[in-house]
Amino acid sequence: MPIRHSIIHQIDKKPDGSPAVLHISSAELIESQATENLLNDFNEAYNAKQGKGWGFFHHESGAYPFSGWLKGFYDGGDFIEFSQIAVENLTKLMEESNLSIGGHVLFAHYQQGLTDYLVVALLQHSESITVNADLTVTTSKHVDFGSITLAARINLSEWRNNPGSRQYVSYIKDKTGKKSSEYFRDFIGCQEGVDGPGETRTLLKAFSDFVESEDVPEESAREKTQALVSYSMAQAKLGEPITLDELSELIDEDRPKAFYDFIRNKDYGLSPEIPADKRTLNQFRRFTGRAEGLSISFEQHLLGSKIEFDKEAGTLTVRGLPTQLTDQLKRASG
């Protein structure tokens, strides 16, 4: 993962309402293992975040100047100058909103495969205890990647090469700090373009319809479900979208276009690439419940076939019980 440019500035803003103080760096981070580890750890934490938003830039304007500054840099401008003017604007918005404490602001331009990315993130620190070589203890600070709530990642290649795309910017949607995440999204100049959870739910509905229409045997349906979930979760872990043609090939190697053609012919309105929503995917794996000595767990595709749910009565009807369970019940009732 070659890092093209990276720099860190600091916004010193206390929660007591005192004015923010900006400390601007005049030099990029040097190439080192520490810099590489920083970006790797950030990406791992960012990819693990659930509830991200996906969108695209507003038209460049006085209210949304970020995309213009980014274009100037990406067309051959100076990275340091771009980051400095951007962080000055972020400080101004932070001061106006009075909704956030400060932190270290990371700007990183890097390449993953053939794709260029830009990361912008506000990093916080935590204190930890270190045992020294002489067996004394001291406190030290480290970047707390688990507390990242203000961050965005821009697929620069998608932005420049696919003008019609509506999902080249991803950003964290922090439910506990909605107004803070909104001012950060305004700083980036991003508008929501794709409903990740909604698109993922539609994809899973299309898959269930496909399995039913093909009259897929239970064992094969289970394998296809596992293939879908495994691929989609792997893409989410990498921060990459689900690609429908790749998914179609994984679901049915003998007919690699079958699922893709089914989606297109039924007109589910899905984009060729879908941002994977991990929470929705996790819910698709199984329905589970436990109470008063009763434990129930089953895969979603069984609902409506082997398992019927009566919403009004709040009951489940299960057909085709496992032989082992049936034998136990017969012995108990005999």
N, C-alpha and C positions, 0 to 999 in steps of 0.2 A: 504494500500500500504506500506508494511514493507520496511524501508530503511535499507539495510545491511551495507553500508559504504557510507560516503560522505565527501568531503574535498574541500576546496577552496584555490587556489594559486593566486598570482597576478603578472601580467606582466605589468610593468610600461614602456610604450613606447609612446613617444610624436610624433605628426605629423611633428615635425621640423627636423626629421632625426637623432636625438640624439640616442645613443645606448640604447637598451632595458635593463631594470633592472628587474631581477626576484626576487620576494619575496616568498620563499617557506614556506608553513605551515608544521609543524612537528606533527600536531594532527588532527584527524578527527573531523568533526562537531559533537557536542553532540546531542543526541536524544532530540528533543524539538518540540513544536508546530510551532516555527518559521522555523525550518529546514524542517518540513513537508509542511508548507505553501509555502516555497521557491520552493520545487520540484513540488508541485501541480500547482503553478502559472506558473512555467516554462513549464510543460507538456501541460497545457491549451494553452499557447501562441504558443508553438511548434506545437501542433496539428492543430492550426488555420492557420498556415503558408501555403500559397499556393505555388506550384511549387517546392515541395521537390523531391530529387532524391532518388532512391533505388538501392542498389548494394551489393557487397560482397568484401571480402578482397583479395588484391593481395597476391601472395605467399610471405611468410615472407622473407625479404632480408634486406641488409643494407640500401636500399632506402625506404623500407616499414617495419620498425621494430615493429610498434605498435601492430600488432596481436600477435607477439611472447611475448611481455611484458604482454599483456592481458591474453594470455594462461597461462603464469607463475603465474599470480595472481589467475586466476579462478581455477587453479589446486591446490590451497592451499597456494599461496604466499602472501606476505604482500601488502595490498592495498595502504598504504601510500607510500611505495617504488615504486610501480607501477605508482602511480600518479606523483611522483616527477620526475622520469626519463622521463615520457611522457611529462610533462610540460616543462622540460628542452629542449627536442627536439622541442616542439612547439615554444618556444622562439627563438631557433636557426633558424627555418624556417621562422618565422615572421621577424627576423632581416635580413635574406637573401632576402626575398621578398620585403621588404620595402613598403608593400602595406597596412598595417593595423596598427591602433593604438592598444594599449594594453587594459587591462581590467582584471576582475576577472575570473579565469578559474575554472569552476565547474566540478568535477567528482562525479558522484553518481551512486551507484549500488543498485538497488531496485527490489522488486518483485511485480508484478501485476497479481493477480490470481495465476496460476501455472507457470508463465513465468518470467524469470530473464532478466533484462535490465541493460545496462550501458549508462549513459548520459555523454557527454562531451560538454561543451558549454562555449563560451566567453561572459561574461555578462558585460554590460555597465550600467552606472548610469546617472540619471537625477536629477536636483535640483528642489525642490518644496518649497513653503512657508507654514510654520506651525504657527498657532495662539496658543500661550501658555496660560496656566491657568491664568496668570496675565495680559492677553490681549495684550501682546507684540508679535511681530512676529520675527521669525528666519527662516533661510533657512536650509533645511535638504536634504540629498541625499537618493534616493531610487533606487532599481534595475529597470531598464527600460526594461521590457520584450517585449515591442512592437518593440524595436530596435535590437532584436537578429537576427544576420545574419550569424554567425558562430557557428554551433551546429550540433551534430550528435547523433543518438540514435541507439544502437546495441541490437538486440534481441539475448541475449547470449544463450538462450535455443535453438533457431532455429539454431544458428551457430554451436553449439556442437552436436545437435541431428540430423541435416539434412544437411550433408556435401555437398549435391548437390544444396542446395538453393542458389539463386542469388539475394535475396532481404532481407537479415537479417540486413542490415545497411541502415538507412535512414539519410538523411542530407539535409540541406537547400541549395537550389540553388538560390543564390542571383544574379539576372540579372544585378543589378546596380553595383555590385562588383564581377564580374565573376572571375577575377584573384585571388581575396582574397578567395573566396569560393573554388577555385581549390587548393590553397596551403593548405587550411584546410582539404580538402578531401585527399590530398597527405599525410598529417600528420596522418590521420586515416588509410591510406593505402587502400582506397576503390576505386573500379572501378564500373562504372555503369553497372547494371545487368538487370534491368527491366525498361522499358519506361512507367512510371505511366500514363501519359496522353494518350499515344498510346494504352496501355492495356485497359484503361477505355473507350476510343472511340470504340475499338473493341467489348467490352462487350455491349455497348449501341447499336452498329450496330447489334450484335447477337440478342439482345432483340427485336429490331424493326423487324428483319427478323422472329423471333419466333411469334410475335403478328400477322404479316401478314400471315404466313404459317398456323396458327391455326384459321384464320378468326375470331379473337376475336372481340366481339361487342364493340362499342365505350366506353360505360360506364365501361365495364370490363377492357378494355385496359387502361383507365384512372386510374383505381384502381391499376392495376399491375404496371403502370409507377410510381405511388405514392409510392407503396411498395418498388420498386427498389431504387428510389431516397432517400427515408427516411432511409432505411437500410444502403445504401452506405454512406450517409452523416453522419449517426450516427457512423459508423465504422471510417470514417475519423476524426471525432471529438475525438474519443478515441485513434486515432493513430494506429488502427488495420486494417488489409487488408479485402477486400471483399472476403468472402468464397463462392464459387460457389454453393456448395450443400445447404448451409444455405439460400442463396438467392433464389434458386430454390424452396425451401419449402415455402418461404414467397410469392412468385409470384403466386403459385397455390397449395393451401393446399390440394385440392382433388387429385392432381397428383404431389406430391412433387418432383419427379425426372424428370418431363417432360422437363423443361427448361435445366436442367443439361445434360440430354441425348441429347437434340437438339444440344447443343454446342459441345458435344463430337462427335456426328455423322456427323456434318458439318465440323469438324476439323478447328475451328477458331484459333487454336494455343494458346489458353489461358491457363495460369497456374491455378491450383486449387484455389490459393489465389492471389488476385490482389490488389496492392496498390491503394486506391481510390484517384482520383484526383478531388479535390473540384471544381476547375474552370471548368473542362469539365462537371461535373455533373450539375453545375449551368446552363450551357448553354443548357443542355438537357431538363431542366424543361419547358422552354417556349422560343419561338421566340417573341421578342417585338420590337416595333419601334413607334416613335412619331415624327410628323412634321406637321406644319401648320394646326393645328386643327384636324389632323388625328392620331388616336391611334389604333395600331394593336397588338394583342397578341394571340398566339395560341400554343398549345402543339405540340411538334415535331412529335409525331406519326401520326398527322393528315396530315402532308406533304406527298403528293403523293396519298392521298385518297380523303379527303374532300377539300384539298387545293393543287393547282398546281402552281408551280413557273416557269415562263418563264424567264430564265437567260438572254437571248438575249434582250428581250423587257423590262425586269425589271418590270414585272407585276405579280400579284397574281390573280388566279381564285378561288373563294370560292363557294362551293356547300353546300346545306343544311343549309341556314342561319337560325339563331334563329327566332322563330315565332314572338317574341316581336319586333325584328329589322325589319322583313318583314312587319309587320303591320304599323310600323312607316313610313317606306319608301312608302308604298301604300298611306297612308294618305297625305304624303307630296307631292306626285306626282299627287294626285287626284285633 
